[in-house]
Amino acid sequence: MSELPAPIARKPRRRPIPPGLLRRAGAARYLDVGTSTLDRLNAAGLVPKPIRLGGSLAWARAELASWIAHGCPGREEWSALWSVIVARRTGRAK
């Protein structure tokens, strides 16, 4: 009688870690808009200011999530609000 082969040991699957910074296409997907719409919103100052990484732009996922939770204010209003949020989180009052 032949023996059955030993089962193959599999590593448990890990959930991938979502990126903290989203490049243009990823930020557009996160906001559920097209990249050209994101470009127009960015040019009009209607989304948070992106971070420049080399020759490309990226948005912080945490900032976009907070921006959405606060009702998507314009960039000028959001910059002031985001400074307060970051200061509270880090304990650095301005």
C-alpha positions as CSV (number, residue, x, y, z in Angstrom):
1,M,0.0,0.0,0.0
2,S,1.4,3.5,-0.9
3,E,1.6,6.2,1.6
4,L,0.1,9.6,1.0
5,P,2.5,12.5,0.6
6,A,2.9,14.9,3.5
7,P,0.8,18.0,3.2
8,I,2.6,21.1,1.9
9,A,3.1,23.6,4.7
10,R,1.8,27.0,3.6
11,K,2.6,30.3,5.2
12,P,-0.4,32.1,6.6
13,R,-1.5,34.9,4.3
14,R,-0.9,38.3,5.6
15,R,-3.0,41.3,4.6
16,P,-1.0,43.7,2.5
17,I,-0.2,47.0,4.2
18,P,-1.9,49.8,2.4
19,P,0.5,52.6,1.4
20,G,0.6,55.7,3.5
21,L,1.2,57.9,0.5
22,L,-1.0,57.6,-2.6
23,R,0.4,58.7,-5.9
24,R,-1.9,60.5,-8.4
25,A,-3.7,57.4,-9.7
26,G,-4.1,55.9,-6.2
27,A,-5.4,59.1,-4.7
28,A,-7.9,59.4,-7.6
29,R,-9.1,55.9,-6.9
30,Y,-9.3,56.6,-3.2
31,L,-11.5,59.7,-3.9
32,D,-13.5,57.8,-6.5
33,V,-12.7,60.2,-9.3
34,G,-10.6,60.0,-12.5
35,T,-7.0,61.3,-12.6
36,S,-8.0,64.2,-14.8
37,T,-10.7,65.2,-12.3
38,L,-8.1,65.0,-9.5
39,D,-5.8,67.2,-11.5
40,R,-8.6,69.8,-12.0
41,L,-9.5,69.7,-8.3
42,N,-5.9,70.1,-7.3
43,A,-5.4,73.0,-9.7
44,A,-8.5,74.7,-8.3
45,G,-7.3,74.1,-4.7
46,L,-10.2,71.9,-3.8
47,V,-8.2,68.9,-2.4
48,P,-5.4,68.9,0.2
49,K,-2.0,70.0,-1.0
50,P,0.0,67.1,-2.4
51,I,3.5,66.2,-1.3
52,R,6.2,66.4,-4.0
53,L,8.2,63.2,-4.3
54,G,10.9,63.7,-6.8
55,G,9.0,64.4,-10.0
56,S,5.7,63.1,-8.9
57,L,2.9,64.1,-6.5
58,A,1.5,62.1,-3.6
59,W,-1.2,62.6,-1.0
60,A,-1.2,61.2,2.5
61,R,-3.9,58.6,2.9
62,A,-4.6,59.7,6.5
63,E,-4.9,63.3,5.5
64,L,-7.4,62.4,2.7
65,A,-9.4,60.3,5.1
66,S,-9.6,63.2,7.6
67,W,-10.3,65.7,4.9
68,I,-13.3,63.6,3.7
69,A,-14.5,63.2,7.3
70,H,-14.4,67.0,7.7
71,G,-16.6,67.6,4.7
72,C,-14.0,68.2,2.0
73,P,-13.3,71.9,2.7
74,G,-11.2,74.0,0.2
75,R,-7.4,73.8,0.5
76,E,-7.0,77.1,2.3
77,E,-9.5,76.2,5.0
78,W,-8.2,72.7,5.2
79,S,-4.6,73.7,5.6
80,A,-5.5,75.7,8.7
81,L,-7.7,72.9,10.1
82,W,-5.1,70.2,9.3
83,S,-2.4,72.1,11.2
84,V,-4.6,72.1,14.3
85,I,-5.3,68.3,13.8
86,V,-1.6,67.5,13.5
87,A,-0.7,69.7,16.4
88,R,-3.2,67.9,18.6
89,R,-2.1,64.5,17.5
90,T,1.6,65.3,18.1
91,G,1.1,67.4,21.3
92,R,2.7,70.4,19.6
93,A,0.3,73.2,20.2
94,K,0.8,76.3,18.0
